Amino acid sequence: MIDIKITKTTCPKEKPDDASLGFGRVFTDHMFLMNYDHENGWHDARIVPFENFSIHPASTVLHYGAEIFEGLKAYRLADGSVQLFRPDQNVKRLNSSAERLCLPTINEEDALNAIKTFVKTEQDWVPHSDGTSLYLRPFMFGNDPHLGVHTVQNAVFAIIASPSGSYYAEGINPVKIMIEDKDVRAVRGGTGYIKCGGNYAASTRAGDRAEKKGYSQVLWLDGVERKYIEEVGAMNVMFKINDEIVTPALTGSILPGITRKSCIEVLKSKGYKVSERLISVDELKDAMADKSLQEAWGCGTAAVVSPIGALIYKDVEYTVCGGRIGETTHMLYDILTGIQYGKIEDTFGWTVKI
């Protein structure tokens, strides 16, 4: 187990009112840092006052995008305690991302200990209002101070945190989604299955186009045949077709979402038929046209589930579930958030108390 040195700030910040919280704008008093070099491995684990980084202008991350990240939340329970939701899965995925980009992996027990120790240090920042949370952003970047594409020899692992407001401050409202048929998000053999900044930067243009047309996000098609459904925005996607739950198979270009995995496990425990398979845009279009598509939703850390009320494909708009949130979508939201906030029993063993 790594030894983590803690240096407390001498100038603590004023904590914002829960009612004014947004997302990713306010940060806590401290951050976790740990360094890597080829000779010493991971070392110098520490929690220090939050401050700017100082990196070399030739740093690997600035020129070659050697960067990965995770996202998870700490939740305040009714008794005042704090817990995490499946942080072990975030650690596993972080290492999967690191391996793909030739960044150094971290011992999973050490990474989990770093997250838990950091949250314990910052637990007063976990907001108390319903639906709020402390968003945690573990990330890693290559920091070699010279140019040239190569396996990273120096890296930094960090964790920062931001108290965040309720994603659904005004209720769970279904969103309108545009099926994107020009840009692609990722291809098999690429980096679609990991969390790296390049994936998200590459998705911005299509997202901007959709927003200008009045749609919240895009639904991505595969990058090879341009016909199979992959993800919606920065979330995984699920469809209820003729009482069967269908979600795109993890073929190497889709992020293996932790909320996706949790949804599948909850659905199976409730007796739903769940299929992880290829689903073409033509199959989806036919299901929308003949109304066999009963519900659709995105799922991810930020929203948990985001109901889809309309889909547009080649300028034809189809309404889903009458533009309302469906019963299966609502059930998933209630169960997952109930477990996260300790309102219902965690029979799956997913939560970790701080």
C-alpha positions in Angstrom: 0.0 0.0 0.0 1.4 3.4 -1.0 2.1 6.0 1.7 0.2 9.2 1.0 1.6 12.4 2.5 -1.1 15.0 3.2 -0.4 18.8 3.3 -3.5 20.8 4.3 -4.2 24.2 2.8 -3.7 27.2 5.0 -6.3 29.2 3.0 -9.5 27.1 2.8 -12.1 28.3 0.3 -15.6 29.3 1.1 -17.9 26.4 0.0 -20.6 27.4 -2.4 -24.3 27.1 -1.6 -25.8 23.8 -2.9 -28.5 25.8 -4.8 -25.8 27.5 -6.9 -23.8 24.4 -7.9 -23.3 23.7 -11.6 -20.8 21.3 -13.0 -17.0 21.6 -13.1 -16.7 25.2 -12.2 -15.8 25.1 -8.5 -13.0 23.0 -7.2 -12.1 21.7 -3.7 -9.2 22.8 -1.5 -6.9 20.0 -2.4 -5.7 17.6 -5.1 -4.0 14.3 -5.2 -0.7 13.9 -7.1 1.7 11.1 -7.8 4.6 11.0 -10.1 6.1 8.2 -12.4 9.4 7.8 -14.0 11.0 4.8 -15.6 13.6 4.3 -13.0 11.5 4.7 -9.8 8.0 3.7 -11.0 5.1 5.4 -9.2 6.2 7.4 -6.2 5.7 10.6 -4.1 1.9 10.1 -3.5 0.6 13.2 -1.9 -2.5 15.4 -1.3 -1.6 19.0 -1.6 -3.4 22.4 -1.8 -5.2 22.9 -5.2 -3.0 24.8 -7.5 -2.0 25.2 -11.2 0.4 22.7 -12.9 3.8 23.8 -14.1 4.9 21.6 -17.1 7.5 21.9 -19.7 6.4 23.4 -23.1 7.5 20.2 -24.8 5.5 18.0 -22.4 4.2 14.8 -24.1 0.6 15.6 -23.3 0.6 18.9 -25.1 1.9 17.6 -28.4 0.8 14.0 -28.6 -2.3 13.8 -26.5 -1.0 11.3 -24.0 -3.8 11.8 -21.5 -6.6 9.6 -20.0 -9.2 10.3 -17.3 -12.1 8.9 -15.3 -15.2 10.3 -13.8 -17.1 9.1 -10.6 -19.0 10.7 -7.7 -19.0 10.7 -4.0 -22.5 10.8 -2.5 -23.8 12.2 0.8 -26.2 9.8 2.6 -29.0 10.8 4.9 -27.0 10.0 8.0 -24.3 12.4 6.9 -21.8 9.7 5.8 -20.2 9.6 2.3 -19.9 6.7 -0.1 -18.6 5.9 -3.6 -20.3 3.8 -6.4 -18.2 1.1 -8.0 -14.9 2.9 -7.8 -13.0 -0.4 -8.5 -14.5 -0.4 -12.0 -13.1 3.1 -12.6 -9.7 1.9 -11.6 -9.8 -1.1 -13.9 -10.9 1.1 -16.8 -8.2 3.7 -16.0 -5.6 0.9 -16.4 -7.2 -0.3 -19.6 -6.9 3.3 -21.0 -3.3 3.6 -19.8 -2.3 0.3 -21.5 -3.8 1.5 -24.8 -1.9 4.8 -24.8 1.4 3.3 -23.4 1.0 5.2 -20.2 2.1 3.4 -17.0 -0.6 1.4 -15.2 -1.2 1.8 -11.5 -1.6 -1.0 -8.9 -5.4 -1.2 -8.5 -5.3 -1.3 -4.7 -3.1 1.8 -4.6 -5.3 3.7 -7.0 -8.4 2.9 -5.0 -6.7 3.9 -1.8 -5.7 7.2 -3.4 -9.4 7.9 -4.4 -10.7 6.9 -0.9 -8.0 8.9 1.0 -8.6 12.0 -1.2 -12.4 11.8 -0.7 -11.9 11.4 3.1 -9.7 14.5 3.0 -12.3 16.5 1.1 -15.5 15.0 2.5 -16.7 18.3 3.9 -17.1 19.4 0.2 -19.6 16.7 -0.5 -22.9 18.7 -0.8 -26.0 17.7 1.2 -29.0 18.6 -1.1 -30.9 15.9 -3.0 -29.3 15.0 -6.3 -26.0 16.8 -5.6 -22.6 15.1 -5.4 -18.9 15.6 -5.3 -17.6 14.8 -8.9 -14.2 13.2 -8.9 -11.9 13.4 -11.9 -8.9 11.1 -11.7 -6.6 11.6 -14.7 -3.1 10.8 -16.0 -0.9 12.5 -18.5 2.5 11.9 -20.1 5.1 14.5 -19.0 8.3 13.8 -20.9 10.0 17.2 -21.4 11.1 16.5 -25.0 9.5 16.0 -28.5 9.2 12.7 -30.2 6.5 10.0 -30.3 7.5 7.2 -27.9 6.4 5.2 -24.9 6.0 7.6 -21.9 8.9 7.7 -19.5 7.5 10.3 -17.1 3.9 10.7 -16.1 1.6 12.4 -13.5 -1.5 10.8 -11.9 -3.8 13.3 -10.3 -7.3 13.6 -8.8 -9.3 16.8 -8.5 -12.9 17.2 -7.3 -15.8 19.6 -7.9 -19.1 19.8 -6.0 -21.8 19.4 -8.5 -25.5 20.3 -8.7 -28.4 18.0 -9.5 -28.3 16.9 -13.2 -32.1 17.1 -13.2 -32.7 20.2 -11.2 -36.1 20.7 -13.0 -37.1 17.1 -13.4 -36.1 14.3 -15.8 -37.0 15.7 -19.2 -36.5 13.5 -22.3 -34.0 14.9 -24.8 -34.0 15.1 -28.6 -31.1 13.4 -30.4 -29.7 13.7 -33.9 -28.3 10.5 -35.6 -25.0 11.6 -37.0 -24.1 10.3 -40.5 -21.1 12.4 -41.4 -18.5 12.5 -38.6 -17.5 9.4 -36.7 -16.4 9.1 -33.1 -14.1 6.1 -33.2 -13.1 2.9 -35.1 -12.3 -0.6 -34.0 -8.6 -0.8 -33.2 -8.5 2.8 -32.2 -9.2 4.5 -28.8 -13.0 4.4 -28.7 -13.1 1.9 -25.8 -11.0 4.1 -23.5 -11.5 7.5 -21.9 -9.0 9.8 -23.5 -9.4 13.5 -24.3 -9.0 13.0 -28.1 -12.3 11.0 -28.3 -14.2 13.9 -26.8 -12.4 16.6 -28.8 -13.2 14.8 -32.0 -16.9 14.7 -31.1 -17.3 18.4 -30.6 -18.0 19.4 -34.3 -21.0 17.0 -34.7 -22.3 18.1 -31.3 -22.2 21.7 -32.3 -24.1 20.9 -35.5 -26.8 19.1 -33.6 -27.1 21.9 -31.0 -27.6 24.5 -33.8 -30.5 22.3 -35.1 -32.1 22.2 -31.7 -30.9 18.7 -30.6 -29.2 17.9 -27.4 -26.6 15.4 -28.6 -25.7 13.1 -31.4 -26.2 9.3 -31.8 -23.0 7.9 -33.3 -22.8 5.3 -36.0 -19.8 3.0 -36.4 -16.8 4.3 -38.3 -16.4 1.5 -40.8 -19.8 0.6 -42.3 -21.5 3.7 -41.0 -24.6 1.9 -40.2 -24.4 0.4 -36.7 -25.4 2.3 -33.6 -22.6 3.0 -31.1 -23.0 5.7 -28.4 -25.1 8.8 -27.8 -23.1 11.9 -27.0 -20.7 10.9 -24.2 -23.0 8.1 -22.9 -23.8 4.5 -23.8 -27.3 4.0 -25.3 -30.1 1.4 -24.7 -33.3 0.7 -26.5 -36.4 -1.2 -25.4 -37.8 -2.9 -28.5 -40.8 -5.3 -28.2 -40.0 -5.6 -24.5 -36.4 -6.6 -25.2 -33.5 -4.3 -24.0 -31.0 -3.9 -26.8 -27.7 -2.2 -26.4 -24.7 -2.1 -28.8 -22.1 -4.8 -28.2 -18.7 -3.7 -27.0 -16.8 -4.3 -30.2 -13.8 -2.2 -29.4 -15.0 1.2 -30.4 -17.5 1.7 -27.6 -16.7 2.8 -24.1 -17.5 0.0 -21.6 -19.5 2.3 -19.3 -19.8 1.5 -15.6 -23.4 2.8 -15.6 -24.1 0.7 -18.7 -22.8 -2.4 -16.9 -24.9 -1.5 -13.8 -28.0 -1.0 -15.9 -27.6 -4.4 -17.5 -27.1 -6.1 -14.1 -30.2 -4.4 -12.7 -32.3 -5.3 -15.7 -31.3 -8.9 -15.7 -32.1 -9.1 -11.9 -35.6 -7.8 -12.8 -36.1 -10.5 -15.4 -35.7 -8.4 -18.5 -34.2 -9.9 -21.6 -31.1 -8.0 -22.4 -29.2 -8.3 -25.7 -25.7 -6.9 -26.3 -25.5 -7.0 -30.1 -25.1 -5.0 -33.3 -28.1 -2.9 -34.0 -28.2 -1.1 -37.3 -29.7 2.4 -37.9 -32.1 0.8 -40.4 -33.4 -1.6 -37.7 -33.8 1.3 -35.3 -35.5 3.4 -38.0 -38.0 0.6 -38.7 -38.6 0.2 -35.0 -39.3 3.9 -34.7 -41.6 3.8 -37.7 -43.7 0.9 -36.6 -43.7 2.0 -32.9 -42.0 -1.2 -31.7 -39.4 1.1 -30.1 -40.9 1.6 -26.7 -38.2 3.5 -24.9 -34.6 4.8 -25.5 -32.1 6.2 -23.0 -28.5 7.2 -22.6 -26.6 6.1 -19.5 -23.5 7.5 -17.9 -22.0 8.9 -14.7 -23.3 12.4 -15.0 -27.0 11.8 -15.7 -27.3 8.1 -14.6 -30.0 7.7 -17.3 -31.1 10.3 -19.8 -34.4 9.5 -21.5 -34.6 10.1 -25.2 -37.9 11.6 -26.4 -37.1 12.1 -30.1 -34.6 10.9 -32.7 -33.9 12.5 -36.1 -32.4 10.7 -39.0 -31.9 12.2 -42.5 -34.2 15.1 -41.6 -37.1 12.8 -40.4 -37.9 13.1 -36.7 -39.4 10.2 -34.8 -41.0 10.5 -31.4 -40.0 8.0 -28.7 -42.4 6.9 -25.9 -44.7 9.8 -26.7 -41.9 12.2 -25.7 -42.1 11.0 -22.1 -39.8 9.1 -19.8 -40.7 5.4 -19.9 -41.3 3.1 -17.0 -38.1 1.0 -17.5 -36.0 4.2 -17.8 -37.6 5.5 -14.7 -37.1 2.2 -12.8 -33.4 2.2 -13.6 -32.9 5.8 -12.5 -34.8 5.2 -9.2 -32.8 2.0 -8.4 -29.3 3.3 -9.3 -29.7 6.6 -7.6 -31.4 4.9 -4.7 -28.3 2.7 -4.2 -25.9 5.6 -4.8 -27.5 7.8 -2.1 -28.2 5.0 0.3 -32.0 5.3 0.0 -32.4 1.6 -0.9 -30.4 -1.5 0.0 -27.4 -2.2 -2.1 -27.9 -5.9 -2.8 -25.2 -5.9 -5.5 -22.3 -4.9 -3.2 -21.5 -1.8 -5.4 -21.0 0.9 -2.8 -17.9 1.8 -0.8 -18.2 3.7 2.4 -15.6 6.4 3.2 
